[in-house]
Amino acid sequence: MTEVFVIAQGGGPTAVINQTLAGAVLEARRQFPGCAVLGARYGVRGVRKGDFADLAAISEPELMRIAATPGAALGSTRDKPDAAYCSEVLAGLRRAKATSFIYIGGNDTAGTQLILREAAGRDIAFTHAPKTIDNDLVENDHTPGFISAAQFVASAFLSIDLDFRALPGIYIGIVMGRHAGFLTAAAAGWQRDSSEAPHLVYVPERPFSVERLKADIAQVFGKHGRCIVAISEGVGDEAGRPLAESLIARDRLEVDAHGNTQLSGGDLGLALQERLKDWFPGKRARVDTFGYLPRGYIGEINPLDQREAFAAGAHAVTVCGAGGGSVALQLEGDTCRPNRVDLERIAGKTRLMPPSFLAPDSTQLSEDGRNYFKRLLPVRPMTGIRLL
């Protein structure tokens, strides 16, 4: 029987998600000469409609050009299929005569694969390949896409530090991360001591208050003459209410198709900037919302991230041969390797940043946190940052 691989991409694009796509396509062609490889356009929507691209017909040089390009080449979707939706997806897979379905995405994508597997039986192998800049997949040391995004954030905060040394003031950068603070913590990945930015780091794993933010900024500004803050879009108070809901009028809050508050829209940045002007009149105060910039910035594509993403895609084909499952990047000695884990261990679960990554009762990374980012990020650019 001819092997038929269907591959789709789900969730937010990254700088290296197309590496995973190319890795899967080339490995399928290597292991199963003459196989069919179909790329579903716009995730499971394409599977439902039978909207496929013939990936087996694309030359290897062209695939590698696609691999080196940020964004999701097949198009993506944030659909979270229920059982009825999955029955339509399964029907689409059967019409395509699929023997394997590789879905590249985060924990919701793994959840979709689990529902499909349970409905389908054993005639199709369902495999999840990891992707997320949030770094919030359990069983993974880190996820494809995270290192490039973390490098962008670390670079941005190093650059901002140089700017605010020249023209002192107060700066807040709002970084993506609804539940996990890894990407925000990456802002301190190149920090050498407490005088360097970011001076304050706030993540969803710890309760947040606007009152504490004001007091912390005042304390840091009094000490250093400037204050640079990295804050996750998903920080919330003791009751779990997101910062956006406490600062933005209800009639201006944006929600997505699932009713979730849009956390890092422009209104949050504007509301924070107004607070800074009220709290610290006459001081230079700026707020930037990083939004989508870190996740697929073409100027910060990390080579290690590329290699690992490609390897994850290639290993997904091997996992299909074992009946399906999820690919996880797991640390073995000093190297991360892709391994197979059960879908049940990934689907619908969220990995939070370990408490040990932050110093107790502090807004700074701990030694554990610094070591984690030191292992993943490239060497910090050389700078001469002292005033002449």
C-alpha positions as CSV (number, residue, x, y, z in Angstrom):
1,M,0.0,0.0,0.0
2,T,1.3,3.4,-0.9
3,E,1.9,5.6,2.1
4,V,0.0,8.9,2.1
5,F,1.2,11.6,4.5
6,V,-1.0,14.6,5.2
7,I,0.7,17.5,7.0
8,A,-0.8,20.6,8.4
9,Q,0.2,23.6,10.5
10,G,-1.8,25.1,13.3
11,G,-1.7,28.0,15.7
12,G,0.6,31.1,15.5
13,P,3.4,31.0,12.9
14,T,7.0,31.0,14.1
15,A,10.4,31.7,12.6
16,V,11.1,28.0,12.1
17,I,7.8,26.2,11.7
18,N,8.6,25.7,8.0
19,Q,11.7,23.8,9.0
20,T,9.5,21.3,10.7
21,L,7.4,21.0,7.6
22,A,10.4,20.5,5.3
23,G,11.9,18.0,7.7
24,A,8.8,15.9,7.6
25,V,8.4,16.1,3.8
26,L,12.0,15.1,3.1
27,E,12.1,12.3,5.6
28,A,8.8,10.9,4.4
29,R,10.3,10.9,0.8
30,R,13.5,9.3,2.1
31,Q,11.9,6.5,4.1
32,F,9.0,5.8,1.7
33,P,10.1,6.5,-1.9
34,G,7.1,7.1,-4.1
35,C,4.9,8.1,-1.2
36,A,2.3,10.9,-1.4
37,V,2.8,13.9,0.8
38,L,-0.2,16.3,0.9
39,G,0.0,19.7,2.6
40,A,-3.4,20.8,4.0
41,R,-3.9,24.5,3.5
42,Y,-5.0,26.5,6.6
43,G,-4.7,23.6,9.0
44,V,-7.6,21.2,9.6
45,R,-9.8,23.5,7.5
46,G,-7.9,22.3,4.5
47,V,-8.3,18.7,5.5
48,R,-12.1,19.1,5.8
49,K,-12.3,20.8,2.4
50,G,-9.8,18.5,0.7
51,D,-7.7,21.6,-0.1
52,F,-4.2,20.1,-0.5
53,A,-0.8,21.1,-2.0
54,D,1.3,18.3,-3.5
55,L,4.4,18.5,-1.3
56,A,6.0,15.4,-3.0
57,A,6.3,17.4,-6.2
58,I,8.4,20.2,-4.6
59,S,12.2,20.0,-5.2
60,E,14.5,19.7,-2.2
61,P,16.2,23.1,-2.9
62,E,12.8,24.8,-3.0
63,L,11.7,23.0,0.1
64,M,14.8,24.3,1.9
65,R,14.1,27.9,0.8
66,I,10.6,27.5,2.3
67,A,12.2,26.0,5.4
68,A,14.3,29.1,5.9
69,T,11.3,31.4,5.6
70,P,9.3,32.5,8.7
71,G,5.5,32.1,8.9
72,A,3.4,29.1,8.1
73,A,3.9,28.2,4.4
74,L,0.7,26.1,4.3
75,G,-1.3,28.7,6.2
76,S,-2.6,28.1,9.7
77,T,-5.8,28.2,11.8
78,R,-6.8,28.6,15.4
79,D,-9.8,26.4,15.1
80,K,-10.2,24.2,18.2
81,P,-12.2,21.3,16.8
82,D,-14.8,19.5,18.9
83,A,-16.0,16.0,18.2
84,A,-18.3,17.0,15.4
85,Y,-15.6,19.1,13.6
86,C,-13.1,16.2,14.1
87,S,-15.5,13.8,12.4
88,E,-15.4,16.0,9.3
89,V,-11.6,16.2,9.5
90,L,-11.5,12.4,9.7
91,A,-13.7,12.1,6.7
92,G,-11.4,14.4,4.8
93,L,-8.4,12.2,5.8
94,R,-10.2,9.1,4.6
95,R,-11.1,10.7,1.3
96,A,-7.4,11.5,0.8
97,K,-6.5,7.9,1.7
98,A,-4.2,9.2,4.4
99,T,-2.1,6.6,6.3
100,S,-0.5,9.3,8.5
101,F,-1.5,12.8,9.6
102,I,1.2,15.1,11.0
103,Y,-0.1,18.2,12.6
104,I,2.5,20.8,13.6
105,G,1.4,23.0,16.5
106,G,1.0,23.5,20.3
107,N,-1.0,21.7,23.0
108,D,-4.4,22.4,21.4
109,T,-3.0,20.8,18.2
110,A,-2.0,17.8,20.2
111,G,-5.5,17.7,21.7
112,T,-7.0,17.6,18.2
113,Q,-4.8,14.7,17.2
114,L,-5.9,12.8,20.4
115,I,-9.6,13.3,19.5
116,L,-8.9,12.2,15.9
117,R,-6.9,9.1,17.0
118,E,-9.6,8.0,19.4
119,A,-12.3,8.4,16.7
120,A,-10.3,6.8,13.8
121,G,-9.0,3.5,15.3
122,R,-5.7,2.2,14.1
123,D,-5.7,2.7,10.3
124,I,-4.2,6.2,10.4
125,A,-1.2,7.3,12.5
126,F,-1.8,10.6,14.2
127,T,1.4,12.5,15.1
128,H,1.9,15.9,16.8
129,A,5.0,17.9,15.9
130,P,5.9,20.7,18.5
131,K,5.7,24.4,17.7
132,T,5.2,27.4,20.0
133,I,7.1,30.5,20.9
134,D,5.4,30.3,24.4
135,N,7.6,27.3,25.3
136,D,4.7,25.9,27.2
137,L,4.5,22.2,26.0
138,V,5.1,19.7,28.7
139,E,7.7,17.0,28.2
140,N,9.8,19.4,26.2
141,D,13.0,21.1,27.4
142,H,12.1,23.9,25.0
143,T,10.0,24.0,21.8
144,P,10.9,24.8,18.2
145,G,10.3,28.5,17.6
146,F,11.1,29.6,21.2
147,I,14.8,30.2,20.8
148,S,14.4,32.5,17.9
149,A,11.7,34.5,19.6
150,A,13.7,34.6,22.9
151,Q,16.7,35.9,20.9
152,F,14.5,38.7,19.5
153,V,13.3,39.6,23.0
154,A,16.8,39.5,24.5
155,S,18.1,41.7,21.7
156,A,15.3,44.2,22.0
157,F,15.9,44.7,25.7
158,L,19.6,45.0,25.4
159,S,19.0,47.7,22.7
160,I,16.4,49.5,24.9
161,D,18.9,49.5,27.8
162,L,21.4,51.3,25.6
163,D,18.8,53.8,24.5
164,F,17.7,54.6,28.0
165,R,21.2,54.9,29.3
166,A,21.6,57.7,26.8
167,L,18.2,59.3,27.4
168,P,17.0,58.2,30.9
169,G,13.4,57.4,31.6
170,I,10.9,54.5,32.2
171,Y,10.2,51.8,29.6
172,I,7.8,48.9,29.7
173,G,7.9,46.1,27.1
174,I,4.8,43.9,27.0
175,V,5.7,40.4,25.8
176,M,3.5,37.6,24.6
177,G,2.6,34.8,27.0
178,R,-0.9,34.1,28.4
179,H,0.0,31.5,31.0
180,A,3.8,30.9,30.8
181,G,6.4,33.5,31.3
182,F,9.4,32.0,29.5
183,L,9.4,34.5,26.6
184,T,9.2,37.5,29.0
185,A,12.0,36.0,31.2
186,A,14.1,35.8,28.0
187,A,14.4,39.6,28.2
188,A,16.9,39.0,31.0
189,G,18.7,36.3,29.1
190,W,21.8,38.5,28.5
191,Q,21.6,40.5,31.7
192,R,24.9,40.4,33.6
193,D,24.0,42.3,36.8
194,S,21.0,44.1,38.3
195,S,22.1,47.4,36.8
196,E,21.3,46.1,33.3
197,A,17.9,45.8,31.8
198,P,15.3,44.5,32.4
199,H,15.3,45.8,36.0
200,L,11.9,44.3,36.6
201,V,10.4,41.1,35.2
202,Y,6.8,40.1,35.7
203,V,5.4,36.8,34.6
204,P,2.0,35.1,34.8
205,E,3.3,32.5,37.2
206,R,3.4,35.1,40.0
207,P,0.5,37.3,41.2
208,F,0.8,40.9,39.9
209,S,-0.6,44.2,41.1
210,V,-0.5,47.7,39.5
211,E,0.3,49.2,42.9
212,R,3.4,47.0,43.2
213,L,4.5,47.9,39.7
214,K,4.4,51.6,40.6
215,A,6.4,51.1,43.8
216,D,8.9,48.8,42.1
217,I,9.5,51.3,39.3
218,A,10.0,54.2,41.8
219,Q,12.5,52.2,43.7
220,V,14.5,51.2,40.6
221,F,14.4,54.7,39.1
222,G,15.7,56.1,42.4
223,K,18.6,53.8,42.3
224,H,19.6,53.8,38.6
225,G,18.0,56.9,37.2
226,R,16.1,54.8,34.7
227,C,13.8,51.7,34.8
228,I,13.2,49.1,32.1
229,V,10.4,46.6,32.7
230,A,9.6,43.3,30.9
231,I,6.0,42.2,31.6
232,S,4.0,39.3,30.2
233,E,0.7,40.0,28.6
234,G,-0.9,37.4,30.8
235,V,0.0,38.7,34.3
236,G,-2.9,38.8,36.6
237,D,-3.8,39.6,40.2
238,E,-4.4,37.2,43.1
239,A,-7.9,36.5,41.8
240,G,-6.5,35.7,38.3
241,R,-7.9,38.8,36.6
242,P,-5.7,39.8,33.7
243,L,-3.9,43.1,33.7
244,A,-5.8,44.1,30.6
245,E,-9.2,43.7,32.4
246,S,-8.0,45.9,35.3
247,L,-6.8,48.8,33.1
248,I,-9.0,48.8,30.0
249,A,-12.7,49.7,30.0
250,R,-14.9,46.7,29.4
251,D,-16.4,48.2,26.2
252,R,-12.9,48.4,24.8
253,L,-11.7,44.9,25.6
254,E,-11.1,42.7,22.6
255,V,-12.0,39.0,22.7
256,D,-11.2,36.2,20.4
257,A,-13.5,33.6,18.9
258,H,-13.3,31.6,22.1
259,G,-14.2,34.5,24.4
260,N,-10.6,34.9,25.6
261,T,-9.5,38.5,26.3
262,Q,-7.0,39.8,23.8
263,L,-4.2,40.5,26.2
264,S,-1.6,42.5,24.3
265,G,-3.6,44.7,22.1
266,G,-2.6,48.3,21.6
267,D,-5.1,49.5,24.2
268,L,-3.1,47.8,27.0
269,G,0.1,49.6,26.1
270,L,-1.7,53.0,25.9
271,A,-3.4,52.4,29.3
272,L,-0.1,51.6,30.9
273,Q,1.6,54.6,29.3
274,E,-1.1,56.9,30.7
275,R,-0.5,55.4,34.2
276,L,3.2,56.0,33.9
277,K,2.6,59.7,33.0
278,D,0.3,60.0,36.0
279,W,2.7,58.3,38.4
280,F,5.9,59.9,37.2
281,P,5.1,63.4,35.7
282,G,7.9,64.9,33.7
283,K,9.7,61.7,33.2
284,R,10.4,60.1,29.8
285,A,8.0,57.1,29.8
286,R,7.3,54.7,26.9
287,V,5.4,51.4,26.5
288,D,5.8,49.0,23.6
289,T,3.6,46.0,22.9
290,F,5.8,43.4,21.2
291,G,2.8,41.6,19.9
292,Y,3.6,39.4,16.9
293,L,7.1,40.8,16.3
294,P,9.1,38.2,18.2
295,R,7.5,35.1,16.8
296,G,8.6,35.3,13.1
297,Y,11.1,38.1,12.8
298,I,13.3,37.3,9.8
299,G,16.3,39.1,11.3
300,E,16.6,36.8,14.4
301,I,16.3,33.3,13.1
302,N,18.5,31.2,15.4
303,P,20.5,28.4,13.7
304,L,20.0,25.9,16.6
305,D,16.3,26.6,16.4
306,Q,16.3,25.8,12.7
307,R,18.2,22.5,13.1
308,E,16.0,21.4,16.0
309,A,12.8,22.3,14.2
310,F,13.9,20.4,11.1
311,A,14.9,17.4,13.2
312,A,11.5,17.4,15.0
313,G,9.7,17.2,11.6
314,A,11.9,14.4,10.4
315,H,11.3,12.5,13.6
316,A,7.6,12.9,13.2
317,V,7.8,10.6,10.3
318,T,9.5,7.9,12.4
319,V,6.8,8.4,15.1
320,C,4.2,7.8,12.4
321,G,5.9,4.5,11.7
322,A,5.5,3.6,15.4
323,G,1.8,4.2,15.3
324,G,1.7,8.0,16.1
325,G,2.3,10.1,19.2
326,S,3.9,13.4,19.9
327,V,7.5,14.6,19.2
328,A,9.2,16.2,22.2
329,L,12.6,17.9,22.4
330,Q,14.2,16.4,25.5
331,L,17.6,17.1,27.0
332,E,20.1,14.2,26.9
333,G,23.4,15.3,28.4
334,D,24.2,18.6,26.7
335,T,22.0,18.1,23.6
336,C,18.3,18.2,23.0
337,R,17.0,15.4,20.9
338,P,13.5,14.6,19.5
339,N,11.8,11.7,21.2
340,R,8.4,10.1,21.0
341,V,6.0,10.5,23.8
342,D,2.3,9.6,24.1
343,L,-0.2,12.2,22.9
344,E,-2.0,12.0,26.2
345,R,1.0,13.4,28.0
346,I,1.0,16.6,25.8
347,A,-2.6,17.2,24.8
348,G,-4.4,20.1,26.5
349,K,-1.6,20.5,29.1
350,T,0.3,23.7,29.8
351,R,3.9,23.8,31.0
352,L,4.6,26.8,33.3
353,M,8.0,28.3,34.0
354,P,9.5,26.6,37.0
355,P,9.4,28.6,40.2
356,S,13.2,28.1,40.5
357,F,13.7,30.3,37.4
358,L,12.9,33.4,39.5
359,A,14.6,34.6,42.6
360,P,12.4,34.3,45.7
361,D,10.3,37.4,46.4
362,S,12.1,39.1,43.5
363,T,11.5,40.5,40.0
364,Q,14.8,39.0,38.7
365,L,15.9,35.7,37.2
366,S,17.6,33.2,39.6
367,E,20.8,31.4,38.8
368,D,18.7,28.4,37.4
369,G,16.8,30.8,35.1
370,R,20.0,32.4,33.9
371,N,21.6,29.1,33.2
372,Y,18.6,27.9,31.2
373,F,18.8,30.9,28.9
374,K,22.6,30.8,28.7
375,R,22.3,27.3,27.3
376,L,19.8,28.3,24.6
377,L,20.7,31.8,23.6
378,P,23.7,32.7,21.5
379,V,26.6,34.6,23.1
380,R,25.6,38.2,24.0
381,P,26.8,40.8,21.5
382,M,29.8,42.8,22.7
383,T,28.9,46.2,23.9
384,G,30.6,49.1,25.6
385,I,27.8,50.5,27.7
386,R,29.5,52.7,30.3
387,L,29.2,56.5,29.8
388,L,32.5,57.9,28.5
